[in-house]
Amino acid sequence: MLNKFTLCVLLSTALIGCGSDDGNSSNSTKPKQEPVASNVNIEGSVKVGESISGSYDFIASQRNESDASELFWQKTDGTQIGKGRVLHLDDDKLQGHEIQFCVRPVNSGNRVKGHIVCSSSMYVEGREPVYTYNITLTDLGYGYRVGHKLHALSDGGHDENIPYQWYVNDILIQGQMKWQFRLTNEHEGSRIHACTTYRTKNKTPFCSKKTSPILGALGSAPVADIKVTGYQQGKIKVGDRLTSETTYYDRDSDKEDVSKRQYRWYITKGEVAGSISPSLIISPEMLNQ
């Protein structure tokens, strides 16, 4: 009897010991909560030759955690084509494929990872064609004149879809973007050229040559109103310096080319030799003339 009693006590002790680790022990740990990525999107023009970027919101699993997410790009078949927030679409083979921006959220501290979230797929369009131009202005054959229209030509023809920038003496004329440019009185004497950056690489401008100085409008000849000063009224004496004060008039509002203004002084005997300036000093030889 003694042997049987001892065996029962030992079995009972073993059973109690086996049941002591039932999951309610203070040493058990709770599963760590995962971070979450949301609002995953692609931003930018999805074309070969362009750069695009991904955006997303990161929700950490704990307050003291920050974002250490893994960012990558893939085709919709799962083929990875890049890492990081920005993707340069410099491979022509991507044209025609659909791509996604993906985020695996990761806590920076405890390195707990969440589930991968990807953006909606975007279709990759072909590379934007790069244009070059030979810009010329219509050759009138007889000079550019107030009242005429300048026409900007691209490779010898005009395209109304091409926007131009017009410059007068190298100063941009704001708001003037059409292929035609009317010459007005304010343009007389100026030199004009046209440029375009339409669909050019890095907005490189292609420009025409500058015109010759714009001529005044054809029409009435100009006139001058002359007033001579430098003497006492009714009496001119030797040594007086006479000065011509000239006012220019033109019915067509043409500007005066001052560089070509000419002066001539006359006495009774005729033109005073060498008198080509706006001033004249009376010499003894001019007495009684």
DOBA-991252 format. One record per atom (N, C-alpha, C, CB): residue in one letter; x, z, y. Coordinates in steps of 0.001 Angstrom, whole numbers, plus 500000, padded with zeros to 6 digits. Atoms other than C-alpha are relative to their C-alpha. Glycine has a CB too. Layout:
AXZY...
This chain:
M500823500000498784M500000500000500000M500846500000501249M499075501199500015L499137499907498822L502800500773502418L500544498623500386L501162500978499739N499439501330499700N504257497288502149N498956499089500636N500550499346498719K501061500848499435K500964495544502929K499699500378501423K498732500094499169F500311499536498643F500329497637506069F501083499524500994F499883501557500027T498883500428499131T503728496822507513T499912498514500301T501360500320499341L500124501441499815L503189493074507087L498917499659501002L499712499321498679C501098500271499050C499921493177508984C500392500324501417C498761500794499627V499555499618498646V501488494933511971V500931498961500570V500696501368499984L499049501019499534L504280492364512198L499296498707500369L501053499726498932L500741501224499687L501862489440512076L499214500144501278L499065499637498864S500781499756498794S499726490989514742S500883499938501235S499297501354499919T499060500022498857T502731491440517061T500434498581500324T501240500867499702A499580501397499790A503823487840516593A498918499206500678A500369499336498677L501097500742499393L500405486521517488L499835500347501464L498710500269499260I500116499587498593I500290488552520673I501109499373500825I500047501538500129G498879500601499278G503741487287521665G499790498529500226G501291500217499253C500220501438499832C502765483623521154C498971499697501064C499569499382498698G501062500267499027G499739483911523360G500322500443501394G498755500655499574S499667499472498669S501602485429526322S500240498919501021S501214500873499921D499737501109499054D502487481978527914D498820499053499971D501327499236499646D501245500781500083D498916480659528343D499673499246501269D498856500902499665G500255500747498762G499309479018531773G499590500854501146G498962498989499777N500405499101498927N498214482062533740N501151500863500481N498860500876499543S498829499217499609S501748483359534154S500331499769501459S501203499649499125S499611500122498585S503055483959537669S501126499010500180S500415501353500562N498891500948499885N505962481604536882N499530498550500052N500951500180498841S500493501389499982S503703478463536727S499984499453501427S498580499917499383T499960500640498671T503967475907539703T498848499018500144T501352499271500225K501075500950499709K501246473860541392K500594498607500225K499181500455501244P499490501365499729P501643469995541557P500101499768501502P499077498920499352K499784500270498572K503037468818544910K499080498873500478K501484499631500267Q500921501000499457Q500595466889547105Q500787498799500514Q499131500607501133E499292501230499637E501586463244547750E499696499583501442E499621498868499037P500271500577498685P501991461623551220P499181498724499855P501316499713500751V500904501158500037V499688458743552154V500380499020501105V498514500446500154A499844501068499007A500180455380553968A498659499319500186A501092498968499566S501280500667499716S497204453777555713S500181499012501145S498894501040500349N499994501007498922N496355450977558176N501257499126499938N499909500690501381V498818500846500187V499106448763556756V499648498572500425V500497500038498508N500322501321499438N499192445484558727N501274499214500295N499161500147501288I498924500904499576I501363442467559621I499731499596501439I500098498736499068E500126500367498597E502013441741563300E500949498855500325E500283501211500909G499164501129499594G503303438503564816G499493498689499446G501424500218499556S500358501354500416S503143434764564214S500655499706498649S500436498949501071V499483500179501362V503490434095560486V500321498521499790V498967500507498928K499525501378500103K505433430834560751K501481500016499667K499737499213501316V498572500126500275V508791429732559399V500748499863501321V500287498783499071G499236500004498764G511381430371562080G499671501148500928G499783498727500712E500404498862499173E509572433403563536E500387501317499319E498473499961500271S499794498652500534S510109437145563091S498693500773500093S501139500744500767I501236499227500034I507219439391562080I500349501454499681I498995499416498949S499759498586500264S506886443154561755S498788500616499322S500328500751501300G501076499280500661G504851445599559730G499684501286500732G500363500296498555S500423498742499388S502874448568561002S499171500795498997S499189499742501302Y500766499138500917Y501300451553559248Y499936501401500586Y500643500027498569D500103498575499659D500243455169559635D500473500815498806D498532500390500397F499473499131501068F502022457905557668F499354501377500112F501561500118500083I500598498666500052I500255461089556615I500819500829499014I498477499941499578A499152499163500842A502677463725555320A499145500985499203A501038500757500856S500738499058500844S501610466090552534S500126501436500495S500490499910498566Q499812498666499428Q502942469117554437Q500411499855501460Q501068500813499200R499750500073498563R503321469918558116R501468499789500333R499511501253500668N498580500076499676N507094470225558007N500676498752499443N500702501221499483E499442501233500541E507552466823556348E499883498860501012E499294499625498691S500047501192499145S508367463565558199S500110498751499138S501136500028501062D500110501289500692D508336459895557288D501367499498499519D499357498958500926A498808500638500574A511014458512554955A499561498899499046A500902501042499263S500643500959500897S508864455750553499S500908498811499681S498700499503500616E499313501219500426E510216452746551598E499140498808500425E500257499995498439L500729501147499452L509211449499553359L500555498726499393L500098499957501551F499529501262500567F509367446085551772F498930498920500154F500376500179498511W500864501175499879W507875442585551839W499997499281498659W500480499045501154Q500098500704501269Q506628440575548912Q499012498843500089Q499586500962498893K501021501018500206K504818437461547876K498864500642499216K500576498744499251T501147499423500718T501417438020546342T500218500036498498T498740499212500307D499701499925501443D502964437398542898D500929501174499679D500641498682499518G499166498829500214G505078440558543402G501476499775500270G499831500473498616T498585500285499729T508370438806544210T500389500593501359T500275498456499972Q499581499352498759Q510177440908546814Q500861499030500821Q500784501315499699I499282500962499148I511494438896549798I500700500676501176I499035498943500523G499312499322498914G512786441548552160G499676501487500027G499637499366501326K500203498573499834K513124445211553068K500009500354501478K501074500796499246G500026499556498617G512481447148556259G498723499601500707G501180499449500741R501223500247499235R509876446928558977R499896498555500506R499932500956501177V499986501349499435V510943443491560293V500430498989498947V500936499931501219L499645501085500913L511066440229558334L500233498733500814L498886499777498925H499688501272499346H512791437069559626H499617498868499044H501523499917500399L500482501093500856L510983434049558216L500886498770500209L498502499661500311D499048501087499784D514065431817558166D500183499100498777D501331500571500399D499901500800501227D513549430337554695D498822499023499955D500015500918498722D501065501013500021D511610427053554704D499208500020498692D500595498611500216K500706499955501280K510700427686551066K498815500968500018K500962500394498896L501140499078499893L508305430431552207L498733499302500483L500341501143500944Q501171500717499498Q506021427809553772Q499000499771498873Q500413498654500634G501060500201500981G502715427682551949G499730501205499117G500336498843499143H500214498788500801H503087431108550300H499231501043500817H501358500585499516E500640498861499348E501084434232551057E500879501223499784E498554500239499447I499102498858500075I503037437383551822I499276501277500427I501243499766500876Q500564498689499668Q502346441108552218Q501112500938500476Q499260500608498773F499128498896499607F503949444076553949F499548501232499232F499964500247501556C500366498890500872C504073447108551633C500750501277500369C500274499638498547V499430498691499682V504752450816552064V499829500939498805V499330500601501268R500084498885500936R505606453454549499R500278501257500835R501029499843498774P499783498832499155P505083456710551467P500882501033499300P498662500629500389V499069499022500557V507876459253550964V500220501108501026V501355499327499606N499654498863499144N508343462748552407N501504500053500191N499483501330499398S498561499964499747S511742463143554039S500669501234499406S500261499949501487G499403498761500474G512252466706552814G500013500125498497G499284501155500577N500059499789501452N511033467188549279N499999498690499206N498762500802499651R499888501335500595R511176463399548625R498853499656499065R501293499885499252V501177500353500798V507709463354547064V499507498627500449V498867501078500144K500442501361499723K506457459773546822K498507499851499739K500787499001499152G501409500302500194G502927458504547210G499816498621499382G499251500087501324H500312501289500596H501199455368546017H500311498858500976H498525499954499575I499695501180499181I502289451931547286I498701499427500575I500755498917499160V501144500633499327V499876450427549838V500511498740500688V499315500981501039C499579501283499419C500113446761550936C498948499484500978C500250498953498888S500900500623499030S498630444823553821S499213498879499334S500791499458501213S500665501226500443S496231441948553445S501031498878499993S498781499642500923S499035501103500095S498072438771552464S499819499044501175S499838499239498658M500001500949498886M499008436308555228M500686498710499555M500714500603501253Y499477501322500368Y499637432558554813Y501146499626500929Y498883498923500057V498830500386499200V503067431339555972V499874498534500383V501331500253499219E500108501370499500E502732428243558156E501386499384500158E499244499969501344G498738500722499854G505403425584558623G500692500290501316G499764498523499875R499184499786498812R508179425756561188R499459499188501179R501465499626499718E500457500689498795E507132424888564745E501018498905500353E499819501009501194P499043501073499684P508653421471565578P500674500242501344P499295498634500008V499230499848498765V511374421509568240V500073498646500698V501435500558499711Y500052501245499252Y511075418890570981Y501164499894500982Y498675499888500741T499066500303498916T513618417254573265T499392498856500813T501438499619499446Y500627500980499107Y512742415068576226Y501031499302500870Y498953500676500879N499281500720498946N514164412420578488N499013499850501160N500548498579499495I500959499973498891I512340413197581746I500498499106501136I499782501454500506T499686500870498864T512307410531584445T498824500015500972T500311498540499526L501055500167499005L510332409956587635L499798498512500240L500350500739501330T500304501408499769T508598406684588411T500939499404501034T498550499832500448D499090500688499088D510989404246590040D499177499061500882D501108499213499214L500814500806499089L509202402894593101L500750498774500508L499544500845501177G499224501167499608G512050400517593879G500294499901501487G499292498785499573Y499791500088498546Y511833401063597647Y500075501394500622Y498865499185500664G499856498655499469G512394404797597981G498724500805499872G500424499946501439Y501125499082500114Y510132407817597817Y499555500377501410Y500382501271499163R500505499859498636R507879408222600850R498761500885500033R499683498627500599V501194499180499799V505268410661602176V498749499155499788V499997500629501415G501229500722500313G501845409649600891G499993499426498604G499789498901500985H499919500513501357H503092408393597538H499798501118498987H501343499312499768K500052499052501106K502662410077594145K501213499792499107K498687499843499190L498966500057501013L505530410916591843L499353500202498636L501101501062500263H500498499869501361H504846410507588123H501154500416499109H499356498674499500A498990499548500961A506846412487585545A499741499304498666A499972501562499833L500118500727501255L507486410426582419L500887500658498949L500380498511500186S499240499465501122S508603411722579042S500315498864499038S499218501138499283D499557501103500853D510643409182577078D499311498694500388D499727500323498527G500529501252499485G509254406432579278G498488499931500107G500461498904499153G501459500002499921G505565407366578968G499502501345500509G499377499681498627H500535498728499513H503250410067580234H499068500614498962H499256499802501338D500839499227500909D501537412767578208D499360501107500822D500825500580498786E500695499029499158E498892414775580038E499996501396499393E498579499550500244N499967498677500631N499305417615577528N501290500756500298N499829499862498502I498728499352499709I502871418327578642I499943500637501380I501167498992499912P499957499363498680P503053420912581447P501391499830500621P499633501508499893Y498732500192499291Y505732420327584075Y500180501085501049Y500057498605500656Q499675499152498856Q507502422456586646Q500663499098501034Q500939501216499592W499478500844498937W508161420736589969W500825500835500964W498859499287500742Y499085499296499109Y511027421718592252Y500250499171501253Y501329500311499284V499671500629498719V511508420915595945V501244500694500528V498804500095501031N498706499414499618N515127421439596957N500344501193499117N499982500429501475D499679498997501031D515548423470593727D499120501245500059D501441500415500130I500936498871499923I512671425825594646I498725499629499236I499672500366501499L501166500275500828L509842426023592090L498723500038500830L499913501004498852I501312500046499359I506401425000593383I498999500651499053I499579498524500352Q500916499253500854Q503997427563591948Q498664499271499848Q499774501402500566G501328500556500251G500804426281590325G499964498491499840G499096500382501101Q499955501450500145Q501949422637590196Q500551499675498615Q500871499343501124M499574500187501384M502025421764586481M499591498649499415M499438501100499150K500430501300500509K500500418290586157K501147498991500072K498782499484500793W498944501011500055W502486415128585544W500072499173501279W499781499084498810Q499995500704498718Q501594413788589007Q500285500984501130Q498650499277500238F499645499147498865F502943415150592291F499894499167501275F501444500600499836R500197500754498757R501720413977595718R500973500477501066R498547500140500503L499037499706498936L504267413789598531L499269500127501333L501092498898500080T500629499755498702T503102415295601821T501074500105501078T499136501289499962N499065499951498873N504653415647605254N501040501100499847N499241500201501294E499055498891500144E506245418952604319E501136499678499042E499277501236499526H498953500379500948H508282417181601635H500990499010500608H499379499402498749E499107500982499390E509898414719604040E501410500570500131E499468499567501379G498605499581499944G513671414916603802G500444500831498807G500233500774501243S499669499158501151S513525416987600601S500356499148498783S498828500935499664R499714500641501281R514798416124597133R499225500739498912R501540499995499694I500961499430500948I512419416676594212I500384499608498578I498558499527500321H499838500331501412H512757416878590446H498976500773499180H501440500313499516A500988499390500903A510551417824587467A500681500413498708A498828499022499705C499464499493501266C511271419841584295C498841500367499072C500927501234500239T500958499449500953T509468420878581133T500743500812498949T499167498874499335T499474499184501108T510080423566578492T499017499982498827T500260501467500467Y501075500036500976Y507092422555576351Y500546499801498586Y499011498889500345R499601500034501402R507863423343572684R501491499699499825R499178498966499259T498566500184500150T511607423246573313T500614501257499407T500657499658501351K499338498867500637K514045425502571468K500450500994501055K501198499532499155N499643498914499078N514441428836573257N499601499692501447N501500500269499930K500504500345498670K512463427390576190K501064499300500851K499510501255500713T498976500748499272T515381425129577115T499325498948500880T501009499331499014P500638500992499129P514359423051580177P500655498626499890P500044500471501445F499535501378499895F514661419277580184F499493499466501339F499497499112498784C500341500325498608C514723417877583733C500345498554500338C500728500945500960S499694501317499443S514666414611585615S501142500128501003S498745499374500673K499058500003498888K517264413617588175K499224500272501293K500775498638500080K500642499772498700K516550414555591777K499762498673500708K500864500931500884T500281501196499204T514947411989594014T500991499905501160T498540500021500531S499329500112498708S516687410620597071S499127500714501027S500248498492500402P500829499300499007P515490412375600269P498699499244500275P500784500186501311I501317500609499801I511765411742600767I499899499447501415I498868501029499737L500134500675498704L511079409259603572L498657500344500638L500139498467499837G501260499799499294G508392409638606227G499010498898499679G500234500069501500A501049500985500270A505093407803605942A500159498787500911A498604500629500188L500008501204499172L504867404224607143L498849500079500998L499879498723499123G501057499944498994G502886403855610378G500569499797501386G499256501328499929S499587500162498612S503363404225614119S501428500505500196S499036500743500938A498637499585499662A506854404490615571A499948501294500811A500744498881500794P499981498755499224P507826407880617031P500312499731501466P501028500977499419V499705500092498561V508081408457620780V500649501313500420V498694499711500851A499332498805499497A510056410935622876A499593500241501448A501537499864499881D500285499578498626D509141412854626010D501280500630500543D498775501012500068I498691499584499508I512309413297628094I499868500649501372I500960498801500066K499929499297498720K512898415796630875K501457500302500295K499148501311499982V498605499803499605V516238415824632753V500095501222500903V500563498740500717T499787498794499209T517451419168634129T501465500092500413T499577501260499208G498605499774499615G520629420432635788G500327499593501419G500893499268499077Y499765500381498601Y520180419371639413Y498874500566500859Y500090498443500159Q501017499561499059Q518332420495642520Q499013498865500221Q500635500453501342Q501050501012499915Q515029418716642937Q500267499024501149Q498629500668500182G499835501060499003G515467415402644720G501433499742500402G499221500331501210K498622500184499567K519248415689644982K500945500200498834K500346500961501137I498976499929501035I521981414926642467I501348499808500668I499765498933498879K498687500079499356K525586415535643493K501091499950498957K500223501190500941V498843500100500885V529006414989642009V500289501372499389V501243499465500769G499708498754500722G529867417615639408G498801500595499286G500546501012500948D501187499495500695D526283418261638339D500037499593498516D498703499465500679R500151500319501426R525723418457634563R498516499798499713R500602501136499086L501384500326500326L522508416694633699L499787500158498493L499646498554500463T500304499784501415T520837417608630437T498630499427499670T500055501504499648S501261500581500462S518143415754628527S499317500969499047S500237498629499310E500819499175500881E515453418022627077E498929499099499401E499364501219500769T500810501027500653T513670415852624512T498976500617499054T500894499024499236T501058499586500924T510344416438622729T499581498802499162T498779500592500767Y500274501083500949Y509627414348619621Y498520499993499627Y500876500148498729Y501408500155500400Y506139412994618819Y499893498887498962Y499092499688501237D500284501054500958D504843411034615851D498547500129499541D500978500066498790R501421499964500372R501207410132615142R499780500296498524R499344498686500345D500142499821501448D501797410188611393D500530501354499537D500726498883499261S499432498682500302S503307413682611591S501291499909499200S498993500835499239D498699500109500653D506598412354610239D500992500925500688D500511498538500022K498958499161499429K509533414672610703K501089499130500610K500591500938498934E498915500732499365E512342413598612983E501288500207499221E500176500441501462D498661499912500571D515704412812611456D500959500246501157D500383498697499193V499202499633498829V517696414705614078V501403499424499921V500071501515500140S498638500521500139S520974413445612633S500138498580500537S500421500035498546K499941501386499508K520042409927613779K499512499866501442K499172499095499101R500412500074498591R518873410854617283R501173499488500837R499516501399500522Q498955500601499160Q520816408786619835Q499647500153501477Q500193498504499647Y500193499865498551Y521308409277623575Y500749498877500708Y500490501395500507R499359500984499117R522100406674626263R499633500350501440R499555498525499644W500234499731498577W522498407339629989W500209498700500794W500957501136500524Y499951501234499207Y521916404603632572Y500029500332501499Y498782499091499669I500057499992498544I522620404130636270I499583498609500440I501376500418500637T500514501294499507T521669401219638490T500768498829499412T500074499943501528K499181501098500496K524568399101637242K499837499782498499K501450500257500320G500170500146501441G523620399657633637G500380501268499250G500826498837499493E499707498846500847E524585401932630742E501336500627500369E500002499593498528V498765499273499749V527175404596631382V500819499997498714V499714501459500489A499157500129501186A530031403922628992A500307501376499398A501310499267500351G499651498768500721G530529406630626330G499002501130500150G501320500478500456S500999498934499769S527394408557627327S499036500092498814S499204499737501319I500838499933501215I526031409368623874I499581501433499669I500752499397498806S500392498607500230S525501413142624193S498779500323500854S501174500975500325P501184499655499197P522419414947625582P500339500458501417P499213501084499306S499602499570498653S524463415914628671S500865498931500660S500762501350499944L499201500962499224L526100413870631446L500482500689501273L499169498707500344I499426499437498775I528479415073634190I500125498874501040I501402500669499716I499981501012498936I528093413171637470I501410499911500587I498957500340501119S498651500257499478S531399411608638518S499904499291501354S500831499144498993P500035500695498680P532370410185641951P499611498532499893P501364500097500681E500302501425500157E532047406655640566E498488499737499941E500672499460498733M501450500183500119M528316407249640154M499261500190501304M499451500947498988L500665499799498705L527616407948643829L499226498756500415L501027500363501085N500869501075499490N524817405890645354N499508499063498897N500743499192501053Q500504500830501115Q523835404573641883Q498611500467499568Q500978500052498790
